[in-house]
Amino acid sequence: MAEFPKGDSGEWVRLTARVDGVVQAVGFRYWTVRQAEELGLTGTVRNNNDGSVAILAEGPQSVVLEFRRWLRSPEAPGRVENVEESISRASGAFSNFRVVY
């Protein structure tokens, strides 16, 4: 199991999110990867068959919360109508942030 650094940013957590709205065919996954990389998060983003987008993101709690804020902001591409989410302990399963198919 990976070590989770502690410090000013707090414990490492995982955000599991399902984003609904106009979030496919608008560059949402590309911009999500870019934002996550800028913040230093690891995880994945993928399109779901129902038109939603699934996100797993891990990092320091304060950074994950900033990423969550971005998902709900006008800065996110498309039109986010709803974000279902949960926060849990990070698993350390990811080495980067990428699109999965």
CORPEDA-V974605 format. One record per backbone hydrogen bond with DSSP energy under -0.5 kcal/mol. CO is the residue of the C=O (numbers start at 1). NH is the residue of the N-H. E is the energy in kcal/mol with one decimal. If there is no record, write none. Layout:
BEGIN
co->CO nh->NH e->E
co->CO nh->NH e->E
END
This chain:
BEGIN
co->3 nh->5 e->-0.7
co->7 nh->10 e->-1.6
co->9 nh->62 e->-1.7
co->11 nh->61 e->-2.5
co->12 nh->90 e->-1.3
co->13 nh->59 e->-1.8
co->14 nh->16 e->-0.6
co->14 nh->88 e->-2.3
co->15 nh->17 e->-0.6
co->15 nh->57 e->-2.2
co->16 nh->86 e->-1.8
co->17 nh->55 e->-2.7
co->18 nh->20 e->-0.5
co->18 nh->84 e->-2.6
co->19 nh->53 e->-2.1
co->20 nh->81 e->-2.9
co->20 nh->82 e->-1.6
co->21 nh->23 e->-1.4
co->22 nh->79 e->-2.0
co->27 nh->31 e->-2.6
co->28 nh->32 e->-2.2
co->29 nh->33 e->-2.5
co->30 nh->34 e->-2.3
co->31 nh->35 e->-2.6
co->32 nh->36 e->-2.6
co->33 nh->37 e->-2.7
co->34 nh->38 e->-2.4
co->35 nh->39 e->-1.7
co->36 nh->40 e->-0.7
co->36 nh->41 e->-2.8
co->37 nh->40 e->-0.8
co->42 nh->58 e->-3.3
co->43 nh->98 e->-1.9
co->44 nh->56 e->-2.5
co->45 nh->100 e->-2.3
co->46 nh->54 e->-3.0
co->48 nh->51 e->-1.7
co->52 nh->48 e->-3.0
co->53 nh->19 e->-3.1
co->54 nh->46 e->-2.2
co->55 nh->17 e->-2.8
co->56 nh->44 e->-2.0
co->57 nh->15 e->-3.3
co->58 nh->42 e->-2.2
co->59 nh->13 e->-2.8
co->60 nh->63 e->-0.8
co->60 nh->64 e->-2.6
co->61 nh->65 e->-2.4
co->62 nh->66 e->-1.4
co->63 nh->67 e->-2.3
co->64 nh->68 e->-2.4
co->65 nh->69 e->-2.0
co->66 nh->70 e->-2.1
co->67 nh->71 e->-2.2
co->68 nh->72 e->-1.2
co->70 nh->73 e->-1.5
co->70 nh->76 e->-0.5
co->73 nh->76 e->-1.2
co->79 nh->22 e->-2.2
co->79 nh->81 e->-0.6
co->82 nh->20 e->-3.0
co->84 nh->18 e->-2.7
co->86 nh->16 e->-2.7
co->88 nh->14 e->-3.4
co->91 nh->2 e->-0.6
co->96 nh->43 e->-3.0
co->98 nh->45 e->-1.6
END
